[in-house]
Structure formats: C-alpha cells, structure tokens
Amino acid sequence: MSYAITTADVLDGFTTGASTADLDAYIAVADQADTCLTANGVSVAIGKQLKVLGVRHLAANANDRGAVTQERAVSGASRSYSERLGGETGYLQTLRTIDQYGCVMAAINNNARVQLRSVGRRAS
C-alpha cells in the first residue's frame, strides 16, 4: 500500500509559515509510519490522513515557537523558547484520537526532537 503524501496534500486548506524544505522534512518523519500502517492493515485513505495530521502538527508547532524564556546577546546570541501548552495543537489532539495503532504518533515522538531543533526550538 502507498501512503505517500505531498506538500500539496499538507497545504490543502492549511496555512503555515514553515518552508517547503521544513514540510519535506516533516513528511519524511511521517513516512516512517508506513511500515506500521501496512502491518496493521490501515486503509490508504486513513493512513494518508493520519500522516497529513502529523505533518500539520509539526508545521504548526514549528511556526509557533512558544514564549521566549531566555535571551542572551553581546556576542553569543542565544534564545530559548518554552513550548506552547505541552506542544499541543488541534492536529495532535485529532491524531491521538484516530491513530488507533499509534503508528504516526510513534514516528512523530521518535523524530520530532531532531526536526524541531532544525527550526530553533528546544524539544523536551
């Protein structure tokens, strides 16, 4: 089964400040759920929607970095952010509800830290 999604699928009815490169990276993270989706016999339509929700969650979280909790300047500029209420988005809540086997949730949880670092966020 092919659960392939594209940037166009993610952006259909969704607005984000994330770059195309960021979206491609988030799609690569979601693609790691394909084996689990196939093993559990998830239909292609549902599998694709789960992956779209996962990518939208990552893009929404990356776009809203949360509150600045620490800044430093003078020569070694640094900035730390606190996540918005546990990093929650409506997409994540929906994904948790319908990801019966936890395939996309597992892919996001295992890889979000690396992806979020790429956009300057500290992942817990």
N, C-alpha and C positions, 0 to 999 in steps of 0.2 A: 504494500500500500504506500501511496505517496502522500505525505502530509506537508509537502513543500508549500511555504508561504513566501510572499514577496513584500517588498517595501510598499507597493501599491495596495496590497491587502491590508497592511497595518494602517496605512494613512486614509483608507476609505472611511470617511466620517469621523476622523480623528485628527486633531491638530497638536503638533508638538514643536518645540524649538530644537529637538535633537537633530543632529545632522544625518545625512544619508549613511555616512560611514558608521555612526553610532547605531542606527537602526539595523544595518547589516550585521554588526557585531551582536546585537541583541537577538537577531534571527538565528545566528549561528549558535547562540546559547540555547534557544528554544528547540533548535533542530536536534539537540542531544536527547530529546524526549522521544524521538521517533521509534527507537527500539522498544521502549516500554509501551508506547501506544500500540504498536504492532503486536507485541506479545500478549496484550490484554484484549485484543480484538476491537479496539475503539474504531468507530466508523471514521472515514476520511473527513467528512464534514465536521464532526465534533472535534476530531484531533486538530484540524486546521484552526477552528475557532479557539480552542484552548491555547494553541501557540500564539495566535494573534493577541489574545488577552494577556498572555505572559509578556510579550514584546511591548505592548502598550503600557503595562505596569512599569517595566524597566524604563521606557522612554518618559513616562510621566514623572517617575521618581528622579530621573536624571535631570529633567527640566526644572524641577522644583527641588533645589538642593537643601531646603530647610533653612533654619535660622543660623546665622553666623554666631558661633560661640567663642571664637578666639581669633584675633588677628595679630600679626607681628609684621614689622616692616624693617626699616633702616637699611638692611642690605639683604637679609634672607627673608624675603616676603613669604608669608605663610597665612593660611586661612583655614579654619576648621568649621565644619557645619554639624549641626545636630539634625537628625532625621525628623521629618515630619511625622508625628504620632506613630512611631514604630515603622515608618516607611510605608504606611498603609495608603492604598489607592482604591478606588471603586473597582478597578480592574482586578486587583489582587483579591478582593473580597469575593467577586464573582468567580474568579478562577478557583479559589478554595472551595466554593460551593459545588462547582460542576466537575472538577478534576477528580473523578471517582477513584482513580488508581494512583493519583499523586504524581503522575509522570512529568508534567510540565512544572509543577511545584518543586519537584526534586531537582530538575535541571536548573531552575532559577536559584534555588537555595545553594546548590553546589557551585554555581558560577557567578552569581551576582556580585560577590566581593571584588573579583577581578574586573568585571565590567564597570562597576561603579567607580573604582579607582581611576579608570581612564577618563572620567569626566570630573575629577576633582572632589569626589565625595568620599567620606570615610564610611565604610560599611561595617556594621557591628558584627 
